[in-house]
């Protein structure tokens, strides 16, 4: 297997795996390859860096820098942690990804997470047994289908809640 960094004529970058270099050439020549962001079929290989295995760690590598690490930095820094630096690998790869991040942040800021009690809580709100508010959570497909059949408005979210993502 070989991984290529690709780009479309519109400038969108993405990666894809191929069985071999010949398999890439065959697929590319048949115009059966398209950009996942815009659908453009004018695809070319992007500049790639070779994959180099990291050197073995030594005891000196494990020692913290004088004064210790600063918050949000270092090998254990979490994406989304205060003080984190935005690097190329953590920055949104496309406008669509940026929009999903914005949607997730808005939903999590303005809605209550009810976890696996979502179906029960949505039904209680609809029936007037619980106060009306925006909620999000998790439920089985069968329970979501029953809510929709009963006229209770629900929609799947295109992301995992932060509590489940880490």
RODO-2510 file (C-alpha; in nm, 4 decimals, decimal comma):
residues 166
     n   res          X          Y          Z
     1     x     0,0000     0,0000     0,0000
     2     x     0,1131     0,3532    -0,0733
     3     x    -0,0290     0,6810     0,0538
     4     x    -0,0266     0,9833    -0,1759
     5     x    -0,0925     1,3452    -0,0904
     6     x    -0,3190     1,4760    -0,3657
     7     x    -0,4628     1,8096    -0,4695
     8     x    -0,7353     1,9175    -0,7095
     9     x    -0,7310     2,2053    -0,9566
    10     x    -0,9272     2,4131    -0,7002
    11     x    -0,6419     2,3795    -0,4472
    12     x    -0,8035     2,1321    -0,2042
    13     x    -0,5534     1,8904    -0,0491
    14     x    -0,6367     1,5359     0,0624
    15     x    -0,4678     1,1984     0,1113
    16     x    -0,5559     0,8610    -0,0363
    17     x    -0,4178     0,5071    -0,0183
    18     x    -0,3485     0,2957    -0,3282
    19     x    -0,2507    -0,0681    -0,3785
    20     x     0,0575     0,0441    -0,5742
    21     x     0,1960     0,3297    -0,7829
    22     x     0,0608     0,1496    -1,0902
    23     x    -0,2867     0,1339    -0,9325
    24     x    -0,2763     0,5120    -0,8800
    25     x    -0,1679     0,5682    -1,2423
    26     x    -0,4461     0,3420    -1,3733
    27     x    -0,7178     0,5101    -1,1619
    28     x    -0,5843     0,8569    -1,2416
    29     x    -0,5744     0,7817    -1,6144
    30     x    -0,9364     0,6634    -1,6147
    31     x    -1,0628     0,9913    -1,4551
    32     x    -1,2405     0,7918    -1,1820
    33     x    -1,0831     0,9982    -0,9052
    34     x    -1,2420     1,3117    -0,7625
    35     x    -1,1813     1,5664    -0,4865
    36     x    -1,3816     1,4811    -0,1718
    37     x    -1,4392     1,8523    -0,1061
    38     x    -1,5575     1,9832    -0,4443
    39     x    -1,5834     1,6804    -0,6759
    40     x    -1,3279     1,8147    -0,9251
    41     x    -1,1705     1,5327    -1,1277
    42     x    -0,8546     1,7277    -1,2215
    43     x    -0,6316     1,5622    -0,9571
    44     x    -0,2527     1,5661    -0,9260
    45     x     0,0024     1,4475    -0,6716
    46     x     0,0998     1,7126    -0,4186
    47     x     0,4492     1,7603    -0,2806
    48     x     0,5114     1,4889    -0,0215
    49     x     0,7736     1,4444     0,2474
    50     x     0,9209     1,0974     0,3013
    51     x     0,8006     0,9080     0,6057
    52     x     1,0954     0,8718     0,8441
    53     x     1,0847     0,6533     1,1542
    54     x     1,1579     0,8479     1,4762
    55     x     1,4849     0,7836     1,6552
    56     x     1,4831     0,5906     1,9807
    57     x     1,4108     0,8059     2,2860
    58     x     1,6818     0,8496     2,5479
    59     x     1,6660     0,9451     2,9153
    60     x     1,7648     1,3013     2,8171
    61     x     1,4553     1,3255     2,5943
    62     x     1,2247     1,2529     2,8898
    63     x     1,3595     1,5373     3,1051
    64     x     1,1310     1,8430     3,1059
    65     x     1,2775     2,1739     2,9922
    66     x     1,4001     2,4118     3,2630
    67     x     1,0971     2,5720     3,4242
    68     x     0,8726     2,2868     3,3017
    69     x     0,6332     2,2824     3,0082
    70     x     0,3902     2,5668     2,9597
    71     x     0,0136     2,4963     2,9666
    72     x    -0,1207     2,3650     2,6381
    73     x     0,2215     2,2640     2,5071
    74     x     0,4257     1,9471     2,5087
    75     x     0,3642     1,5911     2,3982
    76     x     0,0502     1,5476     2,6100
    77     x    -0,1235     1,8692     2,5015
    78     x    -0,4830     1,8027     2,3944
    79     x    -0,6480     1,9670     2,0956
    80     x    -0,8900     2,2214     2,2328
    81     x    -0,6886     2,2717     2,5530
    82     x    -0,6380     2,6316     2,6645
    83     x    -0,3217     2,7823     2,5267
    84     x    -0,2847     2,5256     2,2485
    85     x    -0,1026     2,6326     1,9366
    86     x    -0,2869     2,5849     1,6073
    87     x    -0,0640     2,3619     1,3938
    88     x    -0,1214     2,2435     1,0386
    89     x    -0,2434     1,9039     1,1597
    90     x    -0,5001     2,0489     1,4017
    91     x    -0,6256     2,3298     1,1772
    92     x    -0,9400     2,2586     0,9733
    93     x    -0,8442     2,0959     0,6432
    94     x    -1,1315     2,2494     0,4470
    95     x    -1,4144     2,5019     0,4759
    96     x    -1,6527     2,2086     0,5311
    97     x    -1,4482     2,0852     0,8280
    98     x    -1,4352     2,4391     0,9706
    99     x    -1,8159     2,4631     0,9374
   100     x    -1,8601     2,1312     1,1223
   101     x    -1,6326     2,2503     1,4031
   102     x    -1,8327     2,5737     1,4287
   103     x    -2,1629     2,3794     1,4304
   104     x    -2,0382     2,1453     1,7037
   105     x    -1,9192     2,4344     1,9223
   106     x    -2,2521     2,6174     1,8798
   107     x    -2,4622     2,3104     1,9640
   108     x    -2,2499     2,2247     2,2671
   109     x    -2,2596     2,5853     2,3928
   110     x    -2,6364     2,6360     2,3529
   111     x    -2,7797     2,2901     2,4214
   112     x    -2,7872     2,0497     2,7130
   113     x    -2,6142     1,7133     2,6762
   114     x    -2,8495     1,4415     2,8052
   115     x    -2,6374     1,1417     2,7063
   116     x    -2,8151     0,8116     2,6496
   117     x    -3,1404     0,9542     2,7919
   118     x    -3,1938     1,1488     2,4683
   119     x    -3,5040     0,9611     2,3434
   120     x    -3,6749     0,9673     2,6853
   121     x    -3,5923     1,3358     2,7385
   122     x    -3,6999     1,4402     2,3853
   123     x    -4,0340     1,2621     2,4354
   124     x    -4,0803     1,4262     2,7786
   125     x    -4,0151     1,7725     2,6317
   126     x    -4,2563     1,7047     2,3436
   127     x    -4,5276     1,5816     2,5845
   128     x    -4,4798     1,8824     2,8161
   129     x    -4,3536     1,6707     3,1073
   130     x    -4,0108     1,8384     3,0960
   131     x    -3,9170     2,2036     3,0384
   132     x    -3,8682     2,3005     2,6729
   133     x    -3,5016     2,3437     2,5825
   134     x    -3,2446     2,2422     2,3228
   135     x    -3,0906     1,9043     2,3962
   136     x    -2,8500     1,6654     2,2281
   137     x    -2,7388     1,3176     2,3161
   138     x    -2,7338     0,9604     2,1978
   139     x    -2,9967     0,7041     2,1139
   140     x    -3,0387     0,3860     1,9163
   141     x    -3,1613     0,4097     1,5575
   142     x    -3,4810     0,2232     1,6517
   143     x    -3,5646     0,4801     1,9232
   144     x    -3,4880     0,7732     1,6899
   145     x    -3,7212     0,6213     1,4286
   146     x    -4,0021     0,5966     1,6878
   147     x    -3,9537     0,9628     1,7826
   148     x    -3,9814     1,0668     1,4162
   149     x    -4,2896     0,8464     1,3635
   150     x    -4,4526     1,0161     1,6646
   151     x    -4,3870     1,3606     1,5144
   152     x    -4,1064     1,4559     1,7534
   153     x    -3,8467     1,6557     1,5584
   154     x    -3,4974     1,5051     1,5853
   155     x    -3,1935     1,5081     1,3579
   156     x    -2,8665     1,3144     1,3585
   157     x    -2,5532     1,5148     1,4294
   158     x    -2,2473     1,4746     1,2042
   159     x    -2,0070     1,4451     1,4991
   160     x    -1,9556     1,2710     1,8320
   161     x    -2,0186     1,4702     2,1497
   162     x    -1,6946     1,5920     2,3089
   163     x    -1,7537     1,3551     2,6012
   164     x    -1,7308     1,0598     2,3578
   165     x    -1,4633     1,1969     2,1224
   166     x    -1,1733     1,1797     2,3679
***
